[in-house]
């Protein structure tokens, strides 16, 4: 999964610098602070843009995971 800086996230979400700072401070966007700079996972941006798409991606992942576990258990 891709990792974005706050500047890259601003461009993707088309929001201002003050808005992204406010969202980070309020916890609306989850991010990790590395060396004094925030790094935002691509899945966080996806969650903000379209919660439905994120849920579909999670469901698809779980479906594939179940199939893999079933195959492994049959061995």
Secondary structure as UniProt FT lines:
FT   STRAND          3..5
FT   HELIX           6..13
FT   HELIX           17..26
FT   STRAND          32..34
FT   TURN            35..36
FT   STRAND          37..41
FT   HELIX           42..49
FT   HELIX           51..74
//
